[in-house]
Structures are given as C-alpha cells and as structure tokens.
C-alpha cells in the first residue's frame, strides 16, 4: 500500500539514512545516541533536522563530524498540527543555502519560524513548547466560568478559544503592547477593570512567571 502512493518501505534506520538527502530525527532525547550509533557511516553528506528537546548543534557535534553531516535543531509545538505552531530553529547550524531554504519552506507550512541562539532554546521550549498546555488550562478555566453561568460546554469552549485566538491575532497584527490592548477594553469604573483587578489580586502574572521558573529549574537540575 505504501508503494502505491509513492513511499518506499525500508527495513532499518540505516537504510533510510542511506537513501535520503535529509533525515528528520524525531525520537525521544534519550534514544538519539542509539539511533546515531545505528546509522553511523550512512550520514556523511546528509542533512539532519533534529526534533528533540534538549539536543542542540553542539550535542550532535559530540557524536558526528558536522563538517560532513549537516545539522539543524528545531523545536515545534502542538499547534503545528494545524499550521498554527511556533517552530524554533537553532541559529547555529551547518546547512548549505539550498538545504536551509528547502527545509525552512517545508517547516513554514507548520506555522511561524523563529531563529534563536542555542542559549535560548531551553527557555524558548518552555514558553512555546510547554505554552499550549498553559493556554489550554486558561481556556478550560474560563470555559468553566461560562458554564457556571449558563453556557453549554461546547459553546463555552468556542467562545473562550475564539476570544484568545482573536486577542493573540490582534496583538501580532498590530504589534501593540498587550497592556495597551488590555487598557482599550477597560472602561473607567467598568466591569473589565474589576475582572483585571481580581486576576492581579490572585497573582496571575506571578503564577505565569513561576510556571516558567519551575520548568527551567527542572531542566537545569538535569544538567
């Protein structure tokens, strides 16, 4: 069946590497050393695109001759499933110009590309990689509030998700500071500013920062 739609079935990772110009390494970080050992000798002249948390160009340089095997490390997030993701690209790489263009063209179909130095890949992964879980938690919480006051669950999710989507799109399109956009909704003595005050009192900003601190503390403890 695979052959009927243009795929070539192969029996091993080494065969895949031998027959490919570019190889995407999409496995758990702890599995990469084993995979590289399996395909050793088949990667010369190839390009590797690594999709694995915690692995940078310098990580691969410990196991590969990066003058022969060209390497780019990337980190997408789950909204890439629908072309709305954030894909982080490590600045340090050895792709040639043609490979870089082809791979960026391919990855851009998954969402927004952001090239950053290796020193920011960890925090970038915390913000954009873990971030969808935090956004979903906020969506769920506001949907719970909407259900509490009469909306159906399906209606609540649509209402809250579209509100978050629209607010994010407005900020991206206008480039305005989020505080300016927030203030535009807050009438003096009105309802919105009371809700903002409740969030501030509950420590929303601090909780957001602490969620990232917790991730970075955990990552740093594993080094």
C-alpha positions as CSV (number, residue, x, y, z in Angstrom):
1,X,0.0,0.0,0.0
2,X,2.8,2.4,0.8
3,X,4.4,1.9,-2.6
4,X,1.1,2.7,-4.3
5,X,1.2,6.2,-3.0
6,X,4.9,6.8,-3.7
7,X,6.5,5.7,-0.5
8,X,9.5,3.3,-0.4
9,X,9.3,0.9,2.6
10,X,12.7,0.3,4.2
11,X,13.7,-2.2,6.9
12,X,16.1,-0.1,9.0
13,X,17.0,3.4,10.1
14,X,20.4,2.9,8.3
15,X,18.6,2.2,5.0
16,X,16.5,5.3,5.5
17,X,19.7,7.4,6.0
18,X,21.4,5.9,3.0
19,X,18.6,6.7,0.7
20,X,17.7,10.2,2.0
21,X,19.2,13.6,1.3
22,X,17.8,14.9,4.6
23,X,16.9,12.9,7.7
24,X,14.5,14.1,10.4
25,X,15.4,12.8,13.8
26,X,12.1,12.6,15.7
27,X,12.5,10.4,18.7
28,X,12.9,10.8,22.5
29,X,16.1,12.6,23.5
30,X,17.4,9.5,25.4
31,X,17.1,7.4,22.2
32,X,19.2,9.7,20.0
33,X,22.6,8.3,20.9
34,X,21.4,4.8,20.0
35,X,19.9,6.0,16.7
36,X,23.1,7.8,15.7
37,X,25.1,4.6,16.5
38,X,22.8,2.6,14.3
39,X,23.1,4.9,11.3
40,X,26.8,5.7,11.8
41,X,28.6,5.9,8.4
42,X,25.3,6.5,6.5
43,X,25.0,10.2,7.3
44,X,28.1,11.6,5.5
45,X,26.9,14.2,3.0
46,X,23.4,14.2,4.5
47,X,21.5,16.8,6.4
48,X,19.9,16.1,9.8
49,X,16.9,18.0,11.1
50,X,16.6,17.2,14.8
51,X,13.3,17.5,16.6
52,X,14.3,16.6,20.2
53,X,14.1,18.7,23.3
54,X,17.5,19.4,24.9
55,X,19.6,18.5,21.9
56,X,21.5,21.4,20.3
57,X,24.0,21.6,17.5
58,X,26.8,21.2,20.0
59,X,25.2,18.0,21.3
60,X,25.3,16.4,17.9
61,X,28.9,17.6,17.4
62,X,29.9,15.2,20.1
63,X,28.7,12.2,18.1
64,X,29.0,13.4,14.4
65,X,31.5,15.1,12.2
66,X,29.4,18.2,11.5
67,X,31.6,19.1,8.6
68,X,30.3,16.0,6.8
69,X,26.9,15.7,8.3
70,X,25.0,19.0,8.3
71,X,22.8,19.6,11.3
72,X,19.9,21.9,12.2
73,X,18.0,21.6,15.5
74,X,14.4,22.7,15.6
75,X,11.5,22.6,18.2
76,X,7.9,22.8,17.1
77,X,4.8,22.9,19.4
78,X,1.5,21.1,19.1
79,X,-0.4,23.8,17.2
80,X,1.9,22.9,14.3
81,X,-0.7,20.1,13.7
82,X,-2.9,22.7,12.1
83,X,-0.3,25.0,10.6
84,X,-0.5,27.5,13.5
85,X,2.5,26.4,15.5
86,X,5.8,28.1,16.6
87,X,8.9,26.3,15.2
88,X,12.1,27.3,16.9
89,X,15.2,27.0,14.8
90,X,18.7,27.0,16.3
91,X,20.8,29.7,14.9
92,X,23.9,27.6,14.8
93,X,23.8,25.0,12.0
94,X,25.7,23.7,9.1
95,X,23.0,23.5,6.4
96,X,24.0,24.8,3.0
97,X,21.9,27.6,1.4
98,X,19.8,25.3,-0.7
99,X,19.1,22.9,2.2
100,X,18.2,25.8,4.5
101,X,15.7,27.2,2.0
102,X,14.1,23.9,1.3
103,X,13.8,22.9,5.0
104,X,12.5,26.4,6.0
105,X,9.9,26.3,3.2
106,X,8.8,22.9,4.5
107,X,8.7,23.9,8.1
108,X,6.9,27.2,7.4
109,X,3.8,25.2,6.5
110,X,3.6,24.2,10.2
111,X,3.5,27.8,11.5
112,X,5.8,30.7,12.4
113,X,9.5,30.2,12.2
114,X,11.7,31.9,14.8
115,X,15.5,31.6,14.7
116,X,17.2,31.9,18.0
117,X,20.7,31.1,19.6
118,X,21.3,27.9,21.4
119,X,21.3,29.7,24.7
120,X,17.6,30.5,24.2
121,X,16.4,27.1,23.0
122,X,15.7,25.9,26.6
123,X,13.6,28.9,27.6
124,X,12.1,29.0,24.1
125,X,10.9,25.5,24.5
126,X,9.4,26.4,27.9
127,X,7.5,29.3,26.5
128,X,6.3,28.0,23.2
129,X,6.7,24.2,23.6
130,X,5.0,24.0,27.0
131,X,2.9,27.1,26.5
132,X,0.0,25.4,24.7
133,X,-0.7,23.5,27.9
134,X,-0.9,26.7,29.9
135,X,-3.1,28.4,27.3
136,X,-5.4,25.3,27.3
137,X,-5.6,25.5,31.1
138,X,-6.7,29.1,30.9
139,X,-9.3,28.2,28.2
140,X,-10.6,25.4,30.4
141,X,-10.8,27.7,33.4
142,X,-12.7,30.5,31.6
143,X,-15.0,27.9,30.0
144,X,-15.8,26.5,33.5
145,X,-16.8,30.0,34.5
146,X,-19.0,30.4,31.4
147,X,-20.7,27.0,32.1
148,X,-21.2,28.1,35.7
149,X,-23.3,31.0,34.4
150,X,-25.3,29.1,31.9
151,X,-23.4,28.3,28.7
152,X,-23.1,24.8,27.4
153,X,-19.7,23.3,27.5
154,X,-19.3,23.3,23.7
155,X,-20.4,27.0,23.5
156,X,-18.1,27.9,26.3
157,X,-15.1,26.4,24.6
158,X,-15.9,28.1,21.3
159,X,-16.4,31.5,22.9
160,X,-13.3,31.4,25.0
161,X,-11.0,29.8,22.4
162,X,-12.0,32.3,19.8
163,X,-11.5,35.2,22.2
164,X,-8.0,34.0,22.9
165,X,-7.3,33.4,19.2
166,X,-8.6,36.9,18.3
167,X,-6.8,38.7,21.0
168,X,-3.5,37.0,20.1
169,X,-4.1,37.7,16.4
170,X,-4.8,41.4,17.2
171,X,-1.5,41.7,19.1
172,X,0.5,40.0,16.4
173,X,-1.1,42.1,13.6
174,X,-0.9,45.5,15.3
175,X,2.3,45.0,17.2
176,X,0.8,47.0,20.1
177,X,1.9,46.3,23.7
178,X,-0.5,43.9,25.3
179,X,-1.1,46.4,28.1
180,X,-2.3,48.9,25.6
181,X,-4.8,46.4,24.1
182,X,-5.9,45.5,27.6
183,X,-6.5,49.1,28.5
184,X,-8.6,49.6,25.4
185,X,-11.1,47.1,26.9
186,X,-11.1,48.6,30.4
187,X,-13.6,51.5,30.7
188,X,-13.1,53.6,33.8
189,X,-15.2,52.2,36.6
190,X,-16.4,49.4,34.4
191,X,-16.7,45.7,34.6
192,X,-13.5,44.6,32.8
193,X,-11.2,46.5,35.1
194,X,-12.8,44.8,38.1
195,X,-12.0,41.4,36.5
196,X,-8.4,42.5,35.8
197,X,-8.1,43.6,39.4
198,X,-9.3,40.1,40.6
199,X,-6.7,38.4,38.4
200,X,-4.0,40.7,39.7
201,X,-5.1,40.0,43.3
202,X,-5.0,36.3,42.6
203,X,-1.4,36.6,41.3
204,X,-1.9,35.7,37.7
205,X,1.3,37.4,36.5
206,X,3.4,35.8,39.2
207,X,1.9,32.4,38.5
208,X,2.8,32.7,34.8
209,X,6.4,33.6,35.6
210,X,6.6,30.8,38.2
211,X,5.4,28.2,35.7
212,X,8.3,29.0,33.5
213,X,10.7,29.2,36.5
214,X,9.6,25.6,37.5
215,X,10.4,24.3,34.0
216,X,13.8,26.0,33.9
217,X,14.7,24.8,37.4
218,X,13.8,21.3,36.4
219,X,15.8,21.5,33.2
220,X,18.8,22.9,35.0
221,X,18.7,20.2,37.6
222,X,19.1,17.6,34.9
223,X,22.3,19.1,33.5
